[in-house]
Amino acid sequence: MKLERLLLAGLLCAPALAAPDVADLAGTWKRINSKDKSETVLRLELDGDALVSTLEGLEDGLECTGRFTLKGDVLRGKVRWVDTKYGTDSTVPWKFTFKSDDAARGSCGWLDTSYEPFKRGYTIYFLERMEDTGPSDAGDTGDSGDSSSDGGREGWITSDGGEEPYGDAVSAAELVGGWKGPEGAWRVSADGERLTLEPVGHSSGVSLELEDDRGVFRGEVSYAGGTSRVELALDGERLVGRSSWTEGGEEGWAPLSFERLQRLDAGEPAGEDGVEPGSDAELAGAYRRDDGLYLRLGADGEGELVAKDGALSCRVRLQSEGGVWTGTANWDGVETRWELARTDEGLVGRCQWVDVHEGQVVARGWSARSFERLKRAF
């Protein structure tokens, strides 16, 4: 199955037209909500190579201003909503694709601050120039469906429907691990605020290099036919966004998403440094781990990690190396490494976590762990 057929959505893709000039778009526009048909007035004024906007017809206390740039037939920018009544101030993206110099269709982002966490989304709007150009110049503002095919498109993914991503504020380090995405599993690594996504177990032949841009990770993906722009943001346990394509001089977007894989033996992240050596006292005994599981160890360093009811989680085998007990834990065929040091209270150190997809280890990392020594066996 071709990759471009994996992700499908319905968003208008206008046929190729001569791109408008930014100066031609300055003026007064009627902005029409596609759902309830409500109207506001959008004024666009030329400011160098950009357009600045003012939205009129709003409730008392609301102000909406923005700044836009034109690339091809797509006008894109950010608008700032200020509500003096409730004291809110937020910025959201808007984008319009022009079918002619007098009509456009686009998506306007919204932000609802009455929820915790805030809710975000998009609403489809139409623009009509407010001047008497005759009925034939107003453009079709109906939802007429997809007017193009995939023929001739160039991009990593070439379906329709990609929207500019919103998401939760997150550091690159919090995204490290395994994810399920196009064609299978992907490994995410971080270097500062830069993300690298690499395919695992499938020959997609691509890698993604993205950098944090105020909560949205932007960059490029290289594939056999060239490069595509990619934008992703965290939404719950998913990275959602879009990948660009081109066709006949026009740029569009395909939807793109990655789902976080379930993590085996997840815990709080461990520091980059290794485990400091501890005492040489033997480990034999029973311990309660910080997540509520129990570790039973023999004098030979072998034992089991079990639940309170005795249900087996994994089998452990450790040996002393210069004051640090190192070894493996076997989770029903999946092995992870442990590094622990003996203290007066028990054990401290780190245990490896793994992200697995269809029986294959996709990513590994370390969780900080502590084990309290029990006075008597449970």
MOVEN-V72136 format. One record per residue. N is the residue number from 1. PHI is phi in whole degrees, 0 to 359 (none if undefined). PSI is psi in degrees with one decimal (999 if undefined). NEAR is the number of other ideal C-beta (glycine too) atoms within 8 Angstrom. Layout:
BEGIN
n: {N N}
phi: {PHI PHI}
psi: {PSI PSI}
near: {NEAR NEAR}
END
This chain:
BEGIN
n: {1 2 3 4 5 6 7 8 9 10 11 12 13 14 15 16 17 18 19 20 21 22 23 24 25 26 27 28 29 30 31 32 33 34 35 36 37 38 39 40 41 42 43 44 45 46 47 48 49 50 51 52 53 54 55 56 57 58 59 60 61 62 63 64 65 66 67 68 69 70 71 72 73 74 75 76 77 78 79 80 81 82 83 84 85 86 87 88 89 90 91 92 93 94 95 96 97 98 99 100 101 102 103 104 105 106 107 108 109 110 111 112 113 114 115 116 117 118 119 120 121 122 123 124 125 126 127 128 129 130 131 132 133 134 135 136 137 138 139 140 141 142 143 144 145 146 147 148 149 150 151 152 153 154 155 156 157 158 159 160 161 162 163 164 165 166 167 168 169 170 171 172 173 174 175 176 177 178 179 180 181 182 183 184 185 186 187 188 189 190 191 192 193 194 195 196 197 198 199 200 201 202 203 204 205 206 207 208 209 210 211 212 213 214 215 216 217 218 219 220 221 222 223 224 225 226 227 228 229 230 231 232 233 234 235 236 237 238 239 240 241 242 243 244 245 246 247 248 249 250 251 252 253 254 255 256 257 258 259 260 261 262 263 264 265 266 267 268 269 270 271 272 273 274 275 276 277 278 279 280 281 282 283 284 285 286 287 288 289 290 291 292 293 294 295 296 297 298 299 300 301 302 303 304 305 306 307 308 309 310 311 312 313 314 315 316 317 318 319 320 321 322 323 324 325 326 327 328 329 330 331 332 333 334 335 336 337 338 339 340 341 342 343 344 345 346 347 348 349 350 351 352 353 354 355 356 357 358 359 360 361 362 363 364 365 366 367 368 369 370 371 372 373 374 375 376 377 378}
phi: {none 292 299 292 264 287 244 233 199 248 219 303 235 291 296 298 231 297 293 288 271 301 294 290 270 296 147 250 232 269 254 245 288 291 273 255 64 293 233 226 252 251 256 245 236 288 222 68 267 239 237 255 237 224 259 248 83 266 295 302 93 259 229 219 229 202 218 229 234 251 229 67 253 250 260 227 186 240 241 248 258 239 249 289 288 255 72 259 213 219 234 223 272 234 210 229 252 269 278 203 289 238 209 211 227 197 239 242 289 225 222 254 273 279 252 229 288 301 261 232 185 226 231 281 231 244 246 230 295 267 201 277 257 92 297 285 267 288 85 278 259 276 265 269 90 285 253 223 247 280 299 84 285 235 170 297 233 235 281 264 113 288 248 301 282 246 186 274 296 205 273 301 298 287 262 297 140 259 222 258 218 306 74 147 270 225 256 253 237 231 224 67 257 255 251 236 246 237 290 232 82 213 262 288 69 230 215 248 241 233 228 294 233 55 96 245 267 240 174 226 243 261 226 301 265 151 226 228 282 227 226 222 218 279 229 69 256 231 263 237 175 202 228 276 221 232 204 57 84 258 253 223 227 252 291 214 211 227 247 295 284 293 261 269 63 288 199 294 301 270 292 288 287 286 275 288 301 244 285 269 299 293 266 309 148 242 223 252 281 296 263 94 277 242 249 248 239 266 296 274 84 260 186 222 256 227 280 298 276 94 296 285 261 201 256 242 222 235 217 279 223 63 89 240 269 241 169 230 240 253 258 51 101 259 261 232 262 236 223 227 232 280 233 295 269 159 226 224 159 214 234 284 255 221 251 239 229 51 82 251 287 263 209 227 196 242 248 288 223 225 232 271 287 269 288 218 293 263}
psi: {129.4 145.2 -35.6 -11.1 -2.3 -36.3 121.6 144.6 165.8 108.3 140.2 137.0 100.0 147.8 156.2 127.8 163.1 129.5 137.6 160.2 141.6 -35.1 -30.0 -17.7 -10.9 138.2 -160.3 132.6 145.7 124.4 116.8 124.4 125.8 -20.7 -57.7 1.4 14.6 153.7 143.8 168.2 124.9 119.7 127.5 127.9 138.7 133.2 88.0 -123.8 8.4 174.1 134.6 145.3 152.2 130.2 126.1 167.0 23.4 166.6 157.5 136.2 -9.7 135.3 140.8 114.6 156.1 178.7 133.6 151.8 151.9 129.3 112.1 -124.4 16.3 121.9 121.4 141.8 -171.7 139.9 147.8 123.2 125.2 123.0 101.0 -20.2 -43.9 -2.2 29.3 152.1 113.7 157.3 134.1 157.0 145.0 151.0 134.6 136.8 124.4 125.0 -26.2 -176.5 -7.6 1.7 143.7 159.9 138.1 -175.7 135.7 119.7 150.9 159.0 123.1 107.7 3.9 -5.8 158.2 110.1 166.6 147.7 140.3 157.5 -169.2 151.0 138.0 133.0 155.9 146.9 135.0 130.1 135.2 77.7 160.2 84.7 4.2 152.1 -26.7 -15.9 -6.6 -23.0 157.6 117.1 8.6 170.2 88.7 0.8 -174.4 125.4 12.4 167.5 176.9 -6.5 129.6 -4.7 144.9 127.3 165.2 -48.5 137.1 19.0 171.3 160.8 3.9 128.5 152.4 129.8 145.6 160.2 -175.1 144.7 128.5 147.1 157.2 -36.8 -30.3 -12.8 -2.8 135.5 -158.2 142.4 150.7 123.7 -155.1 123.3 -2.2 -141.9 149.5 142.8 127.8 126.7 159.4 144.2 97.4 -123.7 20.3 134.8 142.6 128.2 122.2 137.3 144.9 120.0 7.9 150.2 59.7 -21.0 21.8 160.8 148.5 132.5 113.7 152.7 142.1 126.8 81.6 50.5 -12.4 129.6 117.8 148.9 -149.5 153.0 132.1 129.7 179.4 -32.4 -4.1 -139.4 153.0 147.5 145.2 139.2 129.1 147.1 154.0 128.3 95.4 -118.8 21.2 145.3 118.3 148.5 -136.3 162.0 136.8 154.7 163.3 150.1 116.1 37.5 -4.4 142.5 138.5 -178.0 140.7 144.4 150.3 135.1 150.8 137.7 131.2 133.7 152.1 135.0 132.4 123.7 49.1 147.9 -174.3 140.0 140.5 155.4 167.8 -27.1 152.7 -172.8 132.1 137.9 146.7 -157.4 165.5 7.4 146.6 159.0 -12.2 129.7 -168.7 142.7 149.0 121.8 161.2 -17.0 7.6 -4.8 161.6 137.1 123.8 119.1 142.1 175.0 -23.4 2.8 5.2 146.5 -162.4 144.9 120.4 162.8 172.1 -30.7 3.1 -3.3 131.0 131.2 -50.3 162.9 138.2 141.8 116.6 152.0 150.1 133.8 93.2 40.8 -0.6 129.0 114.8 154.6 -154.0 155.6 131.3 113.0 81.6 47.4 -15.7 121.0 138.5 160.0 146.4 144.7 114.5 152.7 142.6 133.9 176.8 -30.5 -18.5 -120.3 144.0 153.7 -140.2 147.7 138.7 139.9 160.1 147.5 126.1 138.6 117.2 45.8 -1.2 132.5 122.2 -39.3 153.6 154.3 -175.0 139.2 136.7 135.4 148.6 145.8 122.4 126.7 130.7 144.5 -28.0 155.6 151.0 999}
near: {4 5 10 11 7 11 11 8 9 7 9 11 8 12 5 7 9 3 8 11 6 12 6 7 13 9 9 9 12 11 12 12 10 9 6 4 7 6 9 10 12 13 11 13 9 9 7 4 4 11 16 11 15 9 14 8 6 8 4 4 7 11 7 12 9 12 10 13 11 12 6 8 9 11 14 11 14 9 14 10 13 9 10 8 7 6 6 8 7 8 6 12 9 14 11 12 12 13 10 9 7 9 15 11 13 13 11 11 12 9 10 8 7 3 7 3 5 8 7 9 7 8 10 11 13 12 14 12 14 8 6 3 7 6 4 4 10 11 10 6 9 4 6 6 6 8 8 8 3 8 4 6 11 9 12 12 15 10 13 13 12 14 10 9 12 8 13 9 4 9 8 14 7 6 12 10 13 16 15 10 13 9 8 13 16 14 12 13 8 13 6 5 7 11 15 12 13 9 14 13 9 8 4 10 6 9 9 12 9 13 10 12 7 4 9 12 14 9 11 9 12 7 11 3 4 6 7 13 9 16 11 14 14 10 10 5 4 10 16 12 15 13 15 13 15 11 11 6 7 10 9 12 12 18 14 15 10 13 10 10 14 6 10 11 13 6 11 5 9 8 5 2 3 5 10 5 7 11 8 5 5 4 11 6 9 12 14 10 12 7 5 7 10 13 14 11 13 8 6 4 13 9 11 10 13 11 9 7 4 6 6 8 9 12 10 15 9 14 8 9 7 5 10 14 16 10 11 9 15 11 11 5 5 10 8 15 10 15 12 16 15 12 9 3 5 10 16 11 13 12 14 13 14 13 14 13 13 7 4 9 8 16 13 8 9 9 14 11 14 9 13 8 10 11 3 5 6 6}
END
